[in-house]
Amino acid sequence: MKTAVPLNIDEKISLPKSLSLGAQHVLAMDLYIVPIILAGLLSLSVGDTSSLIQMTFIVAGLCTIIQSGFLLKLPVMQGPSYIPIGAIAAIGKSMGMGAVYGAMIPVAICVALLGRPLNLFSKLVKTFVPPIVGGTVIIVVGISLLPVAFNGIYTVDRPAANILIAMASMFSLSAFILLGCFIKQLHWLRLASVLGAIVVGTLVAASMGMADFSAVSHAAWIELPSLLPFGELVFDPLAIMTLLFVTMIVLVETTGTWCAVTAVTGSDLDDNRLNRGATGEAAGQFICSLLGGSPVTGYSTNAGIIAVTGVASRRAIIAGGFILLVLGLVPKLTSLIASVPHAVIAGIFAVICVVIAMNGFRVVQNIQLTERNMLVIGLPIMLSLGAVLMPREIIYALPELVGYLANSGIAIGALAAVILNFILPEEASQEAKA
């Protein structure tokens, strides 16, 4: 999976450049949305909600440093996935959050064993996630997240104003990218395109009276994490089996994210890297079980940011990990990010989703589009959109495990791609072109 112009993931960029690029990755991630959704589903108190958000930032920061710096060694930020939300909410409501975090430890052990020392994860990926599946999953990730971006624009107060704010963010991001690409003296604009779009969008929102940063003044400056903030761990067999199943689905999504990053950067996703990556995912589960927060995984948004900025250095991602860690320790800064108008982030997120999807098409462009391959690529896209657009009342009426899956178009599309590629017969004459 090579790009026309490979990017250097080990490029030694300066500390100021690392921090500025890392900040862009952090600002575009919307890390607080998943814990806020979980807190609402679990009816957590204000204090517990604040703790859940804070710990999510800390866990994401630690796991980003571990993955990008030592294990996976790809420019991949770690952040909370939408896939486990339904399972965590169901377990948390019926058994308490102690059962959620208790289940993460045996799940982490299983995933770690798949990576190291058994080295089975790479074999599973090679068997079930060849380029046609990996490329399809990348497309599904981009397309499935687009409705999330647009819902963030349409489903809030003053939709007309939010559309204008989102359009300002979209157009400014696109303009900064194009100016940075076409005018050599302005190449820095491409590097700062996401941050610049956030500033422009926020200024437009402020001019319309839709930017409120009052919460920043009430937030604390420093707040240290504590072990087991939601009580003692509970090891329930049903909770463990449920989270193990959901984690396997998350790993399919995460493999698609890794494929997206390697497609953007031109890096290799070899067996050693895959197995180390699985071990890194397990480390994230273990840290989350001790500190609380939402479980984190490879964040697909950042592949789009790498393509937009043209910088893939792991130093920027590691800097982003340290920024997340600092933000988690300084609630006032977390509150500042959370106060950026949602329409601004949603507009930028929409452009990034398009970039992700187009990189998926880049992966599959050399695959011969036979009738069989068109179904392998097309049907998962259709099914993922069907899941994303499914009314909530239908999802709630489904059996619990099916409902968990239906909550994520990415999970549905990824599973469909794996299954279809495995079961649909392929003639010898229909092999993909090299």
Salt bridges, closest charged atoms under 4 A:
ASP10 OD1 - ARG314 NH2 2.95
ASP30 OD2 - HIS342 ND1 3.90
ASP268 OD1 - LYS2 NZ 2.89
ASP271 OD1 - LYS126 NZ 3.95
GLU426 OE1 - ARG372 NH1 3.86
